[in-house]
């Protein structure tokens, strides 16, 4: 949901009843014990991203529809009006997935 390549391509991703509760859990975990930041992310900053307000509305922000872009760099450029969501998105989108641990356990 936070990867702009997917959310700009199909805005119905925000309506997915499975993704939104998981995102809320993620926000609560990331900002554990900080109710103000949790509230800020869910009730203000995420809404700006979802409704394409501010920098998210810029024509250039749609550059994420190309396959040769880095979502972390995108958030660094366009997420300035939503600093708490920006930090969360950059952390999540910086994670890499790998089968290395899985393969190591089964070899």
C-alpha positions as CSV (number, residue, x, y, z in Angstrom):
1,X,0.0,0.0,0.0
2,X,2.9,2.4,0.7
3,X,4.7,1.5,-2.5
4,X,3.6,4.3,-4.8
5,X,4.1,2.1,-7.9
6,X,1.1,0.0,-6.8
7,X,-1.0,2.6,-5.1
8,X,-0.9,5.1,-8.0
9,X,-1.6,2.3,-10.5
10,X,-4.7,1.1,-8.6
11,X,-6.2,3.3,-6.0
12,X,-8.6,0.5,-4.9
13,X,-5.7,-0.9,-3.0
14,X,-6.8,1.4,-0.2
15,X,-10.2,-0.3,0.0
16,X,-8.7,-3.7,0.6
17,X,-10.2,-4.9,3.9
18,X,-7.2,-7.1,4.5
19,X,-4.4,-4.6,4.0
20,X,-5.7,-1.6,6.0
21,X,-5.9,-3.5,9.4
22,X,-2.4,-4.8,8.8
23,X,-1.2,-1.3,8.1
24,X,-2.8,-0.1,11.3
25,X,-1.0,-2.8,13.2
26,X,2.3,-1.8,11.5
27,X,1.8,1.8,12.5
28,X,1.1,0.8,16.1
29,X,4.2,-1.4,16.2
30,X,6.5,1.2,14.6
31,X,5.3,4.0,16.8
32,X,4.7,1.8,19.9
33,X,3.7,3.9,22.9
34,X,3.5,7.1,20.9
35,X,-0.2,7.7,20.5
36,X,0.3,11.1,19.0
37,X,2.4,9.9,16.2
38,X,0.1,6.9,15.6
39,X,-2.8,9.4,15.4
40,X,-0.9,11.7,13.1
41,X,0.1,8.9,10.7
42,X,-3.3,7.3,10.5
43,X,-5.7,10.2,10.6
44,X,-3.8,13.0,8.9
45,X,-0.7,11.9,7.0
46,X,-2.0,8.7,5.5
47,X,-5.1,10.6,4.3
48,X,-2.9,13.1,2.4
49,X,-1.2,10.2,0.7
50,X,-4.4,8.4,-0.1
51,X,-6.2,11.6,-1.4
52,X,-3.1,12.7,-3.3
53,X,-2.8,16.1,-1.6
54,X,0.2,18.4,-1.5
55,X,3.3,17.0,-3.1
56,X,1.6,13.7,-3.8
57,X,-0.6,15.5,-6.3
58,X,2.3,16.7,-8.4
59,X,2.5,15.3,-11.9
60,X,6.2,14.3,-11.2
61,X,5.1,12.1,-8.4
62,X,3.6,9.8,-10.9
63,X,7.1,8.9,-12.1
64,X,6.7,5.9,-9.7
65,X,4.7,4.2,-12.5
66,X,8.0,3.5,-14.2
67,X,9.8,0.3,-13.2
68,X,13.1,2.0,-12.8
69,X,12.5,4.0,-9.7
70,X,13.4,3.6,-6.1
71,X,10.4,3.9,-3.7
72,X,12.6,5.1,-0.9
73,X,13.9,7.9,-3.0
74,X,10.4,8.7,-4.0
75,X,9.3,9.0,-0.4
76,X,12.3,11.2,0.4
77,X,11.2,13.6,-2.4
78,X,7.4,13.6,-2.1
79,X,6.8,12.7,1.5
80,X,8.1,15.9,3.1
81,X,4.6,17.0,4.2
82,X,4.1,13.7,6.0
83,X,7.3,13.2,8.0
84,X,6.0,10.4,10.2
85,X,4.5,8.4,7.4
86,X,7.6,9.2,5.3
87,X,9.8,7.6,8.0
88,X,7.6,4.5,8.2
89,X,7.4,4.1,4.5
90,X,11.1,4.5,3.9
91,X,11.9,1.9,6.6
92,X,9.4,-0.6,5.3
93,X,10.3,-0.1,1.6
94,X,14.0,-0.4,2.5
95,X,13.6,-4.0,3.7
96,X,14.8,-6.6,1.3
97,X,13.3,-10.1,1.0
98,X,15.4,-13.1,0.5
99,X,15.2,-16.9,0.6
100,X,18.7,-17.1,2.1
101,X,17.5,-17.8,5.7
102,X,14.9,-20.2,4.4
103,X,17.4,-22.1,2.3
104,X,19.9,-22.2,5.1
105,X,17.4,-23.8,7.4
106,X,16.6,-26.5,4.9
107,X,20.1,-27.3,3.6
